[in-house]
Amino acid sequence: MNIIKDLSAEVPDTNGFYFRLGELSDPTSKDNLYNGYNSIHNNFTDGERQVILNIWMPTEFAQVRDHFGNNALQYMEGATEVYGVCPFTTKWLGTVDSSRKYRYIFYPLNKKDIPLGPFYPVKKYDVCYFGGLHSKLHTECIGMLTNYNYRYMSMTHGINHTTQQHLPLATDLDLTHQQKIHKVRECKISVCYNIVPADQTHLDAIKSYPGWEGNKAFTNVDTLGYFPQFKSRMHEAAIARTLNLVYRDPWGISEDYYTPGEDFIYFESNDELKEQVDKILNNWSSYEKIIKNAYNKALRYTTENLMEIIDGGAEWKPENVVRVEKVI
């Protein structure tokens, strides 16, 4: 496929800049894949297939209009296919919009980001969190982690007010993508929440879309105050040989990628988070198999495998995974 990339709307040095899809581009192809939110705007070129790779799904429905003045449905006009990372939203869109195909795809990683060196590296730190702070769950987590030999990695740009307020607790600021993964590699545990908090503005936007109730991503969004979104930090911890400790939400999108108990560990609440951290640290060697399992699973989710699926016009099904390279 011919890759048409425009990352001008993305926060600098975030994950999308490191997919390196351009390296897999075939400019002679009659099929176009649009990479980056702005790539679809005024960039359409002749092609038999006009495919959007949507890695931000379903957050676009938490706003009424984007910076082009389009709503989430108008944004996709002109596409023949949309590959999105939310199973609930792609299914829902397939029922409310018959003008194009919607397919579920995994969130990718680039195998060039996998750190080299010993499979079980020396761990300098107990536990880490990296990324923005978007809710009380997140801020409670950071407060709890300060009781340990912890790392909290954050950017100082493109962040919300809550994250800004907690920058004094950050141990590492504005790391490059590779530096971040190597810092995670030095930690035993990485904490992850695969959720996006929704305030009243977000709720009003979601409810402005006809039939929004049919999207299971927004089930009980009023009472829960958040909706699901797979976070790339699960992949990044897995390739860094760091144990994923994941908040159990009602949707369980992480289970499309990894198996609980075999590839990662759940915690049910922030109170249980501390119990799980203590348990893992006191029995660290017994978790090495889980780390190895997660690493092997992560190798399924490379950009090469993603492009193979999209090239074939297929839909990724978690039970029908592509090639797996085993660790020797």
CORBELWO-V668915 format. One record per residue. N is the residue number from 1. RES is the residue in one small letter. NEAR is the number of other C-alpha atoms within 12 Angstrom. Layout:
((N:RES:NEAR) (N:RES:NEAR))
This chain:
((1:m:33) (2:n:31) (3:i:37) (4:i:36) (5:k:32) (6:d:25) (7:l:26) (8:s:19) (9:a:23) (10:e:22) (11:v:18) (12:p:20) (13:d:24) (14:t:29) (15:n:30) (16:g:31) (17:f:26) (18:y:29) (19:f:33) (20:r:26) (21:l:33) (22:g:27) (23:e:19) (24:l:24) (25:s:25) (26:d:18) (27:p:18) (28:t:12) (29:s:20) (30:k:19) (31:d:29) (32:n:37) (33:l:44) (34:y:40) (35:n:40) (36:g:33) (37:y:32) (38:n:26) (39:s:29) (40:i:35) (41:h:29) (42:n:15) (43:n:23) (44:f:29) (45:t:24) (46:d:18) (47:g:23) (48:e:18) (49:r:28) (50:q:36) (51:v:40) (52:i:45) (53:l:44) (54:n:38) (55:i:34) (56:w:32) (57:m:38) (58:p:39) (59:t:33) (60:e:30) (61:f:35) (62:a:32) (63:q:27) (64:v:25) (65:r:21) (66:d:22) (67:h:16) (68:f:16) (69:g:13) (70:n:19) (71:n:22) (72:a:30) (73:l:31) (74:q:21) (75:y:26) (76:m:34) (77:e:24) (78:g:27) (79:a:35) (80:t:28) (81:e:36) (82:v:43) (83:y:44) (84:g:39) (85:v:39) (86:c:42) (87:p:37) (88:f:32) (89:t:42) (90:t:34) (91:k:27) (92:w:28) (93:l:37) (94:g:24) (95:t:19) (96:v:21) (97:d:23) (98:s:18) (99:s:18) (100:r:24) (101:k:30) (102:y:37) (103:r:33) (104:y:37) (105:i:42) (106:f:44) (107:y:41) (108:p:40) (109:l:38) (110:n:34) (111:k:29) (112:k:20) (113:d:31) (114:i:31) (115:p:29) (116:l:17) (117:g:13) (118:p:15) (119:f:25) (120:y:28) (121:p:23) (122:v:19) (123:k:28) (124:k:20) (125:y:26) (126:d:34) (127:v:42) (128:c:45) (129:y:47) (130:f:43) (131:g:44) (132:g:37) (133:l:34) (134:h:28) (135:s:24) (136:k:20) (137:l:30) (138:h:31) (139:t:27) (140:e:22) (141:c:39) (142:i:41) (143:g:27) (144:m:28) (145:l:33) (146:t:24) (147:n:18) (148:y:23) (149:n:22) (150:y:33) (151:r:37) (152:y:42) (153:m:37) (154:s:37) (155:m:29) (156:t:25) (157:h:20) (158:g:19) (159:i:22) (160:n:18) (161:h:15) (162:t:23) (163:t:29) (164:q:22) (165:q:18) (166:h:30) (167:l:28) (168:p:18) (169:l:27) (170:a:30) (171:t:25) (172:d:25) (173:l:27) (174:d:25) (175:l:25) (176:t:21) (177:h:33) (178:q:26) (179:q:22) (180:k:35) (181:i:35) (182:h:31) (183:k:39) (184:v:45) (185:r:40) (186:e:31) (187:c:37) (188:k:41) (189:i:50) (190:s:48) (191:v:47) (192:c:43) (193:y:45) (194:n:34) (195:i:37) (196:v:35) (197:p:30) (198:a:31) (199:d:21) (200:q:17) (201:t:17) (202:h:27) (203:l:30) (204:d:18) (205:a:24) (206:i:36) (207:k:24) (208:s:20) (209:y:27) (210:p:18) (211:g:17) (212:w:28) (213:e:22) (214:g:22) (215:n:30) (216:k:24) (217:a:41) (218:f:38) (219:t:23) (220:n:20) (221:v:29) (222:d:21) (223:t:14) (224:l:22) (225:g:25) (226:y:33) (227:f:38) (228:p:37) (229:q:37) (230:f:39) (231:k:35) (232:s:37) (233:r:40) (234:m:47) (235:h:42) (236:e:47) (237:a:44) (238:a:47) (239:i:44) (240:a:43) (241:r:45) (242:t:50) (243:l:51) (244:n:52) (245:l:47) (246:v:40) (247:y:36) (248:r:26) (249:d:27) (250:p:23) (251:w:27) (252:g:28) (253:i:34) (254:s:41) (255:e:29) (256:d:30) (257:y:38) (258:y:37) (259:t:25) (260:p:25) (261:g:20) (262:e:25) (263:d:35) (264:f:41) (265:i:34) (266:y:33) (267:f:27) (268:e:20) (269:s:22) (270:n:28) (271:d:18) (272:e:20) (273:l:34) (274:k:28) (275:e:19) (276:q:29) (277:v:36) (278:d:22) (279:k:20) (280:i:29) (281:l:24) (282:n:14) (283:n:13) (284:w:24) (285:s:17) (286:s:15) (287:y:29) (288:e:27) (289:k:22) (290:i:30) (291:i:41) (292:k:32) (293:n:33) (294:a:41) (295:y:39) (296:n:32) (297:k:37) (298:a:45) (299:l:35) (300:r:36) (301:y:39) (302:t:36) (303:t:33) (304:e:28) (305:n:31) (306:l:37) (307:m:39) (308:e:23) (309:i:28) (310:i:34) (311:d:29) (312:g:14) (313:g:25) (314:a:22) (315:e:31) (316:w:34) (317:k:18) (318:p:23) (319:e:12) (320:n:14) (321:v:24) (322:v:26) (323:r:18) (324:v:18) (325:e:20) (326:k:14) (327:v:19) (328:i:9))
